[in-house]
Amino acid sequence: MSRHTNHKVRSATSFQRWLRHRLGDSRGAVAIEFAIMLPMLITILFGIIQYGLILNTRQLMTYAAREAARSYAIGESTEAEAEALAISLLNNANYNYDTTLTDDGTSVQFDISLPMTEAALVNALEDSLMSGNIEVSVTMRLEE
């Protein structure tokens, strides 16, 4: 038992004409879609780059704090020399860091702080989104 229907079979070119007529003229649609999506893509890309730069700055600060704390902990440098060492390691970034060295007699704590807005590539965001500081703290036991 075969079922026969009376559907008209269209040729490929006739179908293409029908489809084109139904969809309308879509020339330039890709350019418009790209123009709509481009700002979002650039924003996402910029955010990834910004996050990477802030993460790199924090890693550099941690390295400088560890080196300065270690230098002071083993008695290789004074407090002023340890802070100068940290600043010299951070000097390539051209930021204004706040450094603090605290010696409680058994351990040394070295803190470095930098405003988030200063670490930003471009401070185009509101201050509330880029508020706060990037802070690192390293504690080492004094060796005698």
N, C-alpha and C positions, 0 to 999 in steps of 0.2 A: 504494500500500500504506500504509494508515494503521494505526497501532498504537493499539489501544484498551486502556486500563487501567481497572481497576475501582476507581479512587480516588474516595473520597467527597468532593465539593466542599462545603465549609462556607461558611456565610454569614459576613459580616464580624462580626456580633455574636457568633456562635457561636465564631469564631476568637479574638475578643478575650476572651471568657470563658475559653477554653482557655488562652490566653497568660497571662492574669491568674492562673489557677490554677497554671500551671507556675512562674511567677516569684514567686509569693507576694505578700504585702502589702509594698509598697515605700514606703508613706507615711512621711515623715520621713527618708528616706535622704539627701536633699539637705542637710538640716540637719546630719545627722551628718557627712557628707563635708566640709561647710563648717567644722564645728567641728574636724575633724582637720587641714584644710589651713590654717586661719587662723593658727596659730602660725608655720608655715613662711613664709607670705606676709609676716607682720609682721616676721619675722627678716630676710628678704631686703630688704624695704623699709628697715628700720633700717640694714642694712649699706650700702645705697646712699647713704642720707643721711649716715652716718658717714664714708664714703669721700669724699663731696663736701665735707664740712666740713674734713677733714684736708687735702685738696687745696687748698681755699681758704686755709687757714692757711699752707700752704707757699708759695703764690703771694704772699700778703701779706708773708711773711718775705723772699722774694726781692726784692720791690719795695723794702722798707725797706732791705735790705742794698745794693742798687744805688744808691739815693738817698744813703745815708750814705757809701758808698765814692766816689761821684762828687763829693760835696761836699768830701771830704777830698782827693781826687786833684787837683782844680783849685785847691786852696789856699783854698777858701772857708770852711773850718772847721778847728778843731783836732781832735785825737783825741777829747777829751771832748765837744766839740760834735757831732761826727759820730755818736758813740754815743747822745747825747741825741736827735739827730734820728731815728735808727732807732727808739729806744724811743717817741718821740712818735708816729711813724707806726704803731707797733704797739699803742699805748695802748688803742685801742678794744676790743681782744680780751681784755683783762684777764688775760693770761698772764704768767708769770715767765720771760722770755727771758734767755738768756746770750748776751752779745755780746762779740766780740773783734775788735780792729783791729790788724793787723800791718803795719808799714811797713818794707820792706827797702831803702829808698833809691831803688829804681827803680819799684816797684809797691806798691800797697796791697791787702791782703786783708782783707775784712770777713766775719766768720762770725757766724751766729745759730743758736742751738740751743734746742730746746724738747722736753721729755719728751713722748713719744707719749701717755702716760696723761693728761697735762694738756690735750692738744688734743682728747681724746675727749669726745664729747657726754655719754656715761654710761660709766663704767668698769665695765661689768658683766662683761667678759671676764676671763679669768685674766691675771695680769701677764705670763706668758710669751707670750701672743698680742699684747699691747699693749706689749711691751718695746721699748727703743730710744728714739732721739730723732729728731725731724724736724730735719734740719740743712741749711742753705744756706750757700754760700760764694761770694763775688763777689770777683774780682781785677780791678783796673784799674791801668793805667800812670799813674804820677805825671806831671802836666804842670807844667812850670816856665816 
